[in-house]
Amino acid sequence: MRVLVVEDHTELAEAVAAGLRQEGMAVDIAQDGAAGLANARVYEYDVIVLDRDLPVLHGDEVCRRLTAEGVRARVLMLTASGRIDERVSGLSIGADDYVPKPFAFSELVARVRALARRAQPALPPVLECGELQLDSARRLASRAGAPLDLSAKEFAVLELLMGAGGAVMSSEELLARAWDEAADPFSNVVKVTISRLRRKLGEPDPIETVPGGGYRI
């Protein structure tokens, strides 16, 4: 899952991003509306956590433009106001959900995950492919009943491959969905992560390399 946090309060933005990363998400940060809009136009996000009161370009205008341009990402709007009319206004301009500040982080995570499920074809809560089983909500993976000790990136890659339903995923797709904008597109980070994941999954190797295409399970 890839998330963009657009929040001008540096400490809050960093805290939200750090918490979401601990939940296994790839997170980028933008600190004004114009920068957030630019990111959303370049990268494919599942969810955009958008503060309403932003400098340079107001959050309302960011939301309007995202909706008008047909950006696929779901928008979770944050605001310091808890008034009903403010929530109605935010939803009417294209936001998918609305959370007033201050908020419980556990609720924010739950809402981000719920929106991410709506941003793509629905997947079962527990993915199963042969002996492999992956529970996204509880961050658990196993093979033939034996738990797998996976890093956050290994878990994310396995989740993407299992969720693809046998379709091939290119290295570029995996990089775009499981890493943030700081990842070097010319590095071999995907290949290295796949190699480590294979060692942990054991034999027989469930990951197939498709020459010129990518990987699939």
C-alpha positions as CSV (number, residue, x, y, z in Angstrom):
1,M,0.0,0.0,0.0
2,R,1.4,3.4,-1.0
3,V,0.2,6.5,0.9
4,L,0.8,10.3,0.4
5,V,0.6,12.4,3.6
6,V,0.0,16.1,2.7
7,E,0.4,18.0,6.0
8,D,2.2,21.3,6.7
9,H,2.8,20.6,10.4
10,T,6.2,18.9,10.1
11,E,6.0,17.0,13.4
12,L,2.5,15.6,12.7
13,A,3.4,14.7,9.2
14,E,6.5,12.8,10.3
15,A,4.6,11.1,13.1
16,V,1.8,9.9,10.8
17,A,4.3,8.8,8.2
18,A,6.4,6.9,10.7
19,G,3.3,5.2,12.2
20,L,2.0,4.1,8.8
21,R,5.4,2.8,7.8
22,Q,5.4,0.6,10.9
23,E,2.1,-0.8,9.5
24,G,4.0,-1.8,6.4
25,M,3.0,1.0,4.1
26,A,5.2,3.0,1.8
27,V,4.7,6.7,2.6
28,D,5.6,10.0,1.0
29,I,5.2,13.4,2.6
30,A,4.3,16.8,1.0
31,Q,4.1,19.9,3.1
32,D,1.9,22.2,1.0
33,G,-1.0,21.7,-1.3
34,A,0.9,22.4,-4.6
35,A,3.6,19.8,-3.7
36,G,0.9,17.3,-2.7
37,L,-0.9,17.8,-6.0
38,A,2.3,17.4,-8.0
39,N,3.1,14.1,-6.1
40,A,-0.3,12.8,-6.8
41,R,0.0,13.5,-10.5
42,V,3.4,11.6,-10.7
43,Y,3.0,8.6,-8.4
44,E,0.2,6.1,-8.1
45,Y,-1.1,6.2,-4.5
46,D,-3.7,4.1,-2.9
47,V,-4.7,6.7,-0.3
48,I,-3.9,10.4,0.1
49,V,-4.1,11.7,3.7
50,L,-4.9,15.4,3.0
51,D,-4.9,18.2,5.6
52,R,-7.5,20.8,4.7
53,D,-5.8,24.0,5.8
54,L,-2.7,23.9,3.6
55,P,-0.4,26.7,2.5
56,V,0.2,27.5,-1.3
57,L,-2.8,25.6,-2.4
58,H,-5.8,24.9,0.0
59,G,-6.7,21.3,0.7
60,D,-10.2,21.9,-0.8
61,E,-8.7,22.9,-4.1
62,V,-6.3,20.0,-4.1
63,C,-9.2,17.7,-3.6
64,R,-11.3,19.3,-6.3
65,R,-8.4,19.0,-8.8
66,L,-7.7,15.4,-7.9
67,T,-11.4,14.6,-8.5
68,A,-11.6,16.5,-11.7
69,E,-8.4,14.8,-13.1
70,G,-9.7,11.3,-12.2
71,V,-6.8,10.5,-9.9
72,R,-7.4,6.9,-8.6
73,A,-6.2,7.5,-5.0
74,R,-8.8,7.7,-2.3
75,V,-8.7,10.9,-0.2
76,L,-8.9,11.0,3.6
77,M,-9.3,14.6,4.6
78,L,-8.0,15.9,8.0
79,T,-9.1,19.1,9.6
80,A,-9.0,20.9,13.0
81,S,-12.7,21.5,12.7
82,G,-15.2,18.8,13.8
83,R,-18.3,20.6,12.7
84,I,-20.8,18.6,10.6
85,D,-21.1,21.3,7.9
86,E,-17.3,21.2,7.5
87,R,-17.4,17.4,7.0
88,V,-20.3,17.7,4.5
89,S,-18.4,20.3,2.6
90,G,-15.2,18.2,2.5
91,L,-17.1,15.1,1.2
92,S,-19.0,17.2,-1.3
93,I,-15.8,18.2,-3.1
94,G,-14.6,14.7,-3.6
95,A,-13.1,13.5,-0.3
96,D,-13.8,9.8,0.5
97,D,-13.5,10.1,4.2
98,Y,-13.1,12.8,6.9
99,V,-11.3,12.7,10.2
100,P,-11.2,15.7,12.6
101,K,-8.1,16.5,14.6
102,P,-7.1,15.3,17.1
103,F,-7.6,11.7,16.1
104,A,-6.7,8.3,17.5
105,F,-3.9,6.8,15.3
106,S,-5.5,3.4,15.4
107,E,-8.6,4.8,13.8
108,L,-6.6,6.6,11.2
109,V,-4.8,3.3,10.2
110,A,-8.2,1.5,10.0
111,R,-9.7,4.2,7.8
112,V,-6.6,4.3,5.5
113,R,-6.8,0.5,5.1
114,A,-10.5,0.6,4.4
115,L,-10.0,3.3,1.7
116,A,-7.2,1.3,0.2
117,R,-9.5,-1.6,-0.2
118,R,-11.9,0.6,-2.1
119,A,-9.1,1.9,-4.4
120,Q,-8.6,-1.5,-6.0
121,P,-10.5,-4.7,-6.6
122,A,-11.5,-6.2,-3.3
123,L,-9.3,-8.9,-1.9
124,P,-10.2,-11.5,0.7
125,P,-8.9,-10.6,4.3
126,V,-6.6,-13.6,4.2
127,L,-4.8,-14.4,0.9
128,E,-3.9,-18.1,0.1
129,C,-1.8,-19.5,-2.6
130,G,-1.0,-23.2,-2.2
131,E,0.9,-23.5,1.1
132,L,1.2,-19.8,1.5
133,Q,-1.2,-17.8,3.7
134,L,-1.0,-14.1,4.3
135,D,-3.2,-12.0,6.7
136,S,-2.8,-8.4,5.8
137,A,-4.7,-6.9,8.8
138,R,-2.6,-8.9,11.4
139,R,0.6,-8.7,9.4
140,L,1.1,-12.4,9.5
141,A,2.4,-14.8,6.9
142,S,3.0,-18.5,6.9
143,R,3.8,-21.5,4.7
144,A,2.3,-24.9,5.5
145,G,1.4,-23.5,8.9
146,A,4.9,-22.4,9.8
147,P,5.2,-18.7,10.5
148,L,7.4,-16.6,8.2
149,D,9.7,-13.9,9.7
150,L,9.5,-11.2,7.0
151,S,10.7,-7.7,6.9
152,A,8.1,-4.9,6.0
153,K,9.3,-4.8,2.4
154,E,9.3,-8.6,2.0
155,F,5.8,-8.7,3.4
156,A,4.7,-6.0,1.0
157,V,6.1,-7.7,-2.0
158,L,4.6,-11.0,-1.1
159,E,1.2,-9.4,-0.5
160,L,1.4,-7.7,-3.9
161,L,2.3,-11.0,-5.7
162,M,-0.3,-13.0,-3.9
163,G,-2.9,-10.4,-4.5
164,A,-2.2,-10.3,-8.2
165,G,-4.0,-13.6,-8.7
166,G,-1.3,-15.2,-10.8
167,A,-0.7,-12.2,-13.0
168,V,2.9,-11.1,-13.7
169,M,4.1,-8.0,-11.8
170,S,7.1,-6.1,-13.2
171,S,9.9,-4.8,-11.1
172,E,8.7,-1.3,-11.9
173,E,5.2,-2.1,-10.5
174,L,6.6,-3.6,-7.4
175,L,8.9,-0.6,-6.8
176,A,6.0,1.8,-7.3
177,R,3.7,0.1,-4.9
178,A,6.0,-1.1,-2.1
179,W,8.5,1.7,-1.9
180,D,8.3,5.5,-1.5
181,E,9.7,8.2,-3.8
182,A,13.1,8.0,-2.1
183,A,13.7,4.6,-3.8
184,D,16.2,4.7,-6.6
185,P,14.5,3.4,-9.8
186,F,17.9,2.3,-11.1
187,S,18.8,0.2,-8.1
188,N,18.3,-3.6,-7.8
189,V,16.3,-3.3,-4.6
190,V,13.4,-5.3,-5.9
191,K,15.7,-8.1,-7.1
192,V,17.4,-8.2,-3.8
193,T,14.1,-8.2,-1.8
194,I,12.8,-11.0,-4.1
195,S,16.0,-13.0,-3.4
196,R,15.7,-12.6,0.3
197,L,12.0,-13.5,0.2
198,R,12.7,-16.6,-1.7
199,R,15.2,-17.8,0.9
200,K,12.6,-17.3,3.6
201,L,9.8,-19.0,1.7
202,G,12.0,-22.1,1.1
203,E,11.6,-24.9,-1.4
204,P,10.0,-25.5,-3.8
205,D,10.3,-21.8,-4.8
206,P,6.8,-20.4,-5.2
207,I,7.9,-17.2,-7.0
208,E,8.3,-17.6,-10.8
209,T,10.6,-15.2,-12.7
210,V,9.1,-14.4,-16.1
211,P,11.8,-13.3,-18.5
212,G,11.3,-9.7,-19.7
213,G,8.1,-9.5,-17.6
214,G,8.7,-9.7,-13.9
215,Y,7.5,-12.1,-11.1
216,R,4.4,-14.0,-10.2
217,I,3.1,-16.6,-7.7
